[in-house]
Amino acid sequence: MAGSTPRLSVFDTFKTKKDEPTGEALRQRSIIITLATQDNPTQTTRTAISQKIAT
């Protein structure tokens, strides 16, 4: 890794693709977006978030 620029990201846990987010990163981002944009508390439950991600 000498000479390479380190990259830090909250969402890069198991980085296997060079310039693409991992499945886990996409899932985490979906959860964060859902929690940030929903006004209705029933839409921020685990079940509601899982259903939204699945569609």
C-alpha positions as CSV (number, residue, x, y, z in Angstrom):
1,M,0.0,0.0,0.0
2,A,3.0,2.3,-0.1
3,G,2.3,5.2,-2.4
4,S,-1.5,4.8,-2.5
5,T,-3.8,7.4,-1.0
6,P,-5.8,6.0,1.9
7,R,-9.6,6.4,1.5
8,L,-11.8,6.7,4.5
9,S,-15.5,6.1,4.3
10,V,-18.1,5.2,6.9
11,F,-19.7,2.8,4.4
12,D,-16.6,0.9,3.2
13,T,-16.6,-2.1,5.5
14,F,-15.8,-4.9,3.1
15,K,-14.6,-3.2,0.0
16,T,-14.4,-5.7,-2.8
17,K,-15.2,-3.6,-5.8
18,K,-12.8,-0.8,-6.8
19,D,-15.1,2.1,-7.6
20,E,-18.5,0.8,-6.7
21,P,-20.2,0.8,-3.3
22,T,-20.7,-2.6,-1.6
23,G,-24.1,-4.0,-1.0
24,E,-23.7,-3.2,2.7
25,A,-22.9,0.4,1.9
26,L,-26.0,0.7,-0.3
27,R,-28.2,-0.8,2.5
28,Q,-26.7,1.6,5.1
29,R,-27.3,4.6,2.8
30,S,-30.9,3.5,2.2
31,I,-31.5,3.3,5.9
32,I,-30.0,6.7,6.5
33,I,-32.0,8.3,3.7
34,T,-35.2,6.8,4.9
35,L,-34.7,7.9,8.5
36,A,-33.8,11.4,7.3
37,T,-36.7,11.9,5.0
38,Q,-39.7,10.3,6.7
39,D,-41.9,12.5,8.8
40,N,-44.3,9.7,9.9
41,P,-42.8,7.7,12.8
42,T,-44.5,4.5,11.5
43,Q,-42.3,4.8,8.4
44,T,-39.1,4.7,10.4
45,T,-39.7,1.3,12.0
46,R,-37.5,-1.7,11.1
47,T,-40.3,-3.3,9.2
48,A,-41.1,-0.2,7.2
49,I,-37.5,0.4,6.4
50,S,-37.0,-3.2,5.3
51,Q,-40.0,-3.1,3.1
52,K,-38.9,0.2,1.5
53,I,-35.4,-1.2,0.8
54,A,-36.9,-4.4,-0.7
55,T,-38.9,-2.5,-3.3
